[in-house]
Amino acid sequence: MKDSIALLFLFSVVLFSCKQEKNSSEQEVVKNQNGFPFHLPEEKPNRAMSSAMERIYTDYSSPRPQNNELFSQFKYTELEGFDYNNHDGTISRRDPSKTIFYNGKYYVWYTHRETPVPPVGIPNAAKSSDTIPSSDWDLADIYYATSEDGFTWKEQGVAIPRPPAPNVGHRSVTTTDILEWKGKYYLYYQAFSVASGKNGGDDCPVAVSYADSPDGPWTAANKIVIPNGAKGEWDMNSIHDPYPLVHDGKIYIYYKSDFDDRPELVRMQGLAIADNPLGPFTKHPLNPVITSGHETSLFPFKKGVAALVYKDGPEHNTVQYAEDWVNFEIASITELMPYAAAPHVPDAFTNTKDGRGITWGLAHFINVTGDWDKFSSKLVRFDCDLSLDIDDPEMKQHRVNHAPGVYFRQGLSEKQKADRIKNRSE
Ligand code: AAL
């Protein structure tokens, strides 16, 4: 017994000293290697490198952002053709769907609120009524508009009105997105039966309506297709921003949910999959699959799917990629990303294994006047180069100069300024 312990001890000492020797010979190589090359190698060089240098070769498709197909800046354009009552808070358009191209025109669907007064705000939801909205998306219907060039739009009117009570969605129907499946069209949307804010935050499962053409008429399935999670689960309160794509011959709906208690609210994204547009949808067991972001904005890219992740969470301001459509990695870090981005995704429903990416879409600006008593939102256009088919160097600049006004809009509050003067460090 004693002998075997001694043998084990000897073996460990030999192993340890070998390791030490290897470490010190590695250190020698590192110490003696030449300085990093002047021309940044496009491929990972065979040399010892810092973690940050390792990472630009292992975590991104190229060490230079401009050569990374999933890196882009975003440029914005006002849309022609929508009236907002001078943004007095009584008309709002927000949360656009993906656009689709049909019979020579682009189509978009969106949340449309037209109320006699502006919203009272979620914290005052108790003051809302049948005519007074709580939030910007309360008492809303789903409208649609068409365009020949993607810049000038013509509002066509209501696509999905609130159904009569007690049908799901009788309080508000909002935040829709489109699916084309076997020659038919499906609009998924958030269906509120109680004013947003009255049950804490939003209480809204997903409902669906279908039509033979994007011009309608739309028939409501009048049922919940993606229910809130069970009590105690992350998505027990809301299923927001249902966003359908077709993959593997199935319907993949990505969605967002708000969870945890205010003020520690968290927003993450999950996935529900179905063989049939009317369900049943099965939530993915690994949900949540994206830990950040706000609305859902995804598009097929190569074999996988890419996501614009902005506004909330530890990984906001990133474009992410999941080759298996479930396990997302950060593909690039960017800025000034479109909110509620609803890209034009020509291959959204083609079941592609060679996704080509996106070059434009619609998005929204919320509270456009900055006056919370006149809250309203508007639709805008964004352009980008997250596409394998175009090469737009202006979109690939990795430094954008913002006018000083953009920074000073983020000024200190009076209280912050006074506190900072009072507690100034010496
Ligand atoms: C958004 C979306 C959902 C929320 C609200 C309206 O932009 O995430 O639609 O319910 O805010």
Boltz pocket constraint, residues with backbone or C-beta under 6 A from the ligand:
constraints:
  - pocket:
      binder: B
      contacts: [[A, 95], [A, 137], [A, 174], [A, 175], [A, 190], [A, 202], [A, 240], [A, 241], [A, 256], [A, 294], [A, 295], [A, 340]]
      max_distance: 6.0
